[in-house]
Amino acid sequence: MTSPPKARELPYQARARIADNLLLQRMRVGLSQEALGDRAMVSPDRIGVIENGQVNSLLDTHVRLAGSLSITLDDLLAGVTWRPGSIELEFDASYVVEFDPPAISVS
């Protein structure tokens, strides 16, 4: 019996795209990292490292941040998708990151 493949860390480009989405959405609603942290029950330091693209976050954290910003997970993860690999076609699975973010109005 073979063991499942090791999980890959989210690549920097994907973390950076999520970081940009979070920062822009936080600015859109006019919240500081501290205020968002209070709403989402996430420390402001953690929000800072997420917004800097330095860490992989748990799904629970993304759910709480999105809910606290009144957005969907789709909005928070916009531009980051997974492309499954295929043995038959001989290409590796990978993340696909789009760097053309949708327009977000920041007042």
ABEGO torsion letter per residue (X at the ends): XBBBBBBBBBBAAAAAAAAAAAAAAAAAAGBBAAAAAAAAGBBAAAAAAAAAGABBBBAAAAAAAAAAAGBBAAAAABGBBBBBBBAAAGBBBBBBBBABBBBBBBX
